[in-house]
Amino acid sequence: MSSRDPRELKSELEKIEFSGDSEQLGELRAEARATVDAQRETLADIDTKASKILRLNIALVGILISVVSIATQLGSGSAAGVGTVEPFLNSYTVTGIGALVLSTAFAAVTYTASELDVGVSSENLTKLLNSDFQQQETEVLLIQNYIM
């Protein structure tokens, strides 16, 4: 959700001529607050999960590099001069490394693209305030907004 310029928002609110029920304002505010709270909680949950996956992947990469480094150092004294990494290079290792790379990529994409828009938008709230709906009509529109 992009932040809005307060001067622009103030001028937009000054243009609104609301002549509906005062209870309607409370309902609209409660819906807007619930929307913001839900977005914040969901984004925090997504970011937490993505950061945990990234940390786990970094730890696994560190362990993998350490094991390969130790194995090549221990195997460098062999007669052929080749490290002992070759027995571990098989289809399972390649699949595991590929899955680790994909997991890291998906976690990074999820962490950076966690924008969520749920509930009533500011544009829809402005339209509702500009129209002269009664309480019942407003509630019907809010319910339809969640369904669609």
C-alpha positions in Angstrom: 0.0 0.0 0.0 1.6 3.3 -1.1 1.6 6.2 1.3 -0.4 9.3 0.3 0.7 12.9 0.5 -1.1 14.5 3.5 -1.7 17.7 1.6 -3.4 15.8 -1.2 -5.5 13.8 1.2 -6.5 16.9 3.1 -7.7 18.7 -0.1 -9.5 15.5 -1.1 -11.3 15.3 2.2 -12.3 19.0 2.1 -14.0 18.4 -1.3 -16.2 15.7 0.2 -19.7 16.8 1.2 -21.0 14.1 3.5 -24.6 14.4 4.5 -25.4 10.8 5.5 -25.9 9.2 8.8 -23.2 9.8 11.4 -23.2 6.1 12.3 -22.1 5.5 8.7 -18.9 7.3 9.4 -18.1 5.0 12.3 -18.8 2.0 10.2 -16.6 3.2 7.4 -13.8 4.0 9.8 -14.1 0.6 11.5 -13.9 -1.1 8.1 -10.8 1.0 7.1 -9.1 0.2 10.4 -9.8 -3.5 10.0 -8.4 -3.4 6.5 -5.2 -1.8 7.7 -4.8 -4.2 10.6 -5.3 -7.2 8.4 -2.8 -6.0 5.9 -0.2 -5.3 8.5 -0.6 -8.7 10.2 -0.5 -10.6 6.9 2.5 -8.7 5.7 4.3 -9.2 9.0 3.6 -13.0 8.9 4.7 -13.3 5.3 7.9 -11.3 6.0 8.7 -13.4 9.1 8.3 -16.7 7.2 10.4 -15.5 4.2 13.2 -14.3 6.5 13.2 -17.6 8.3 13.5 -19.5 5.0 16.3 -17.2 3.9 18.2 -17.7 7.2 17.8 -21.4 7.0 19.0 -21.4 3.4 22.1 -19.3 4.3 22.9 -21.7 7.1 22.6 -24.7 4.7 24.8 -23.1 2.1 27.4 -22.3 4.8 27.3 -26.0 6.0 27.5 -27.2 2.4 30.5 -25.0 1.6 32.3 -26.1 4.8 31.7 -29.8 4.1 33.0 -29.5 0.5 36.0 -27.4 1.6 36.9 -30.0 4.3 36.4 -32.9 1.9 38.7 -31.4 -0.8 41.4 -30.7 1.8 41.3 -34.2 3.2 41.3 -35.7 -0.3 44.1 -33.6 -1.6 46.7 -36.0 -0.3 45.5 -38.9 -2.4 47.6 -40.3 -5.2 45.5 -39.0 -8.0 45.4 -35.5 -6.6 41.7 -35.3 -6.8 39.5 -34.5 -3.8 36.9 -36.8 -2.5 34.0 -34.7 -3.6 33.2 -36.7 -6.7 31.4 -39.6 -4.8 28.9 -37.0 -3.5 28.1 -35.5 -6.9 25.1 -37.4 -8.0 21.5 -36.6 -9.1 20.4 -36.3 -5.5 23.0 -33.7 -4.7 22.2 -31.7 -7.9 18.5 -31.9 -7.1 19.1 -30.8 -3.5 21.2 -27.8 -4.5 18.7 -26.9 -7.2 15.9 -27.0 -4.6 18.0 -24.9 -2.2 18.5 -22.3 -4.9 14.8 -22.3 -5.9 13.8 -22.0 -2.2 16.1 -19.0 -1.8 14.8 -17.3 -4.9 11.2 -17.8 -3.9 11.9 -16.6 -0.4 13.6 -13.5 -1.7 10.7 -12.8 -4.1 8.2 -13.3 -1.4 10.1 -11.1 1.0 10.3 -8.2 -1.6 6.8 -8.6 -3.2 4.6 -8.9 -0.1 2.1 -6.1 -1.0 -1.4 -7.1 -0.1 -4.7 -5.2 -0.7 -7.6 -6.5 1.2 -10.8 -4.9 2.4 -12.0 -1.4 1.6 -9.7 0.8 -0.4 -9.3 4.5 0.1 -10.8 5.1 -3.3 -13.9 3.1 -2.4 -14.2 4.9 0.9 -14.1 8.3 -0.9 -16.8 7.2 -3.3 -19.0 6.0 -0.5 -18.5 9.3 1.4 -19.3 11.3 -1.7 -22.6 9.4 -2.3 -25.6 9.8 0.0 -26.1 6.2 1.1 -27.9 5.3 4.2 -26.5 2.9 6.8 -28.1 -0.3 5.3 -27.0 0.6 1.8 -23.4 1.2 3.0 -23.3 -2.2 4.7 -24.6 -3.9 1.6 -21.8 -2.2 -0.5 -19.2 -3.1 2.1 -20.3 -6.8 2.0 -20.3 -6.8 -1.8 -16.8 -5.3 -1.7 -15.5 -8.3 0.3 -17.2 -10.8 -1.9 -15.8 -9.4 -5.2 
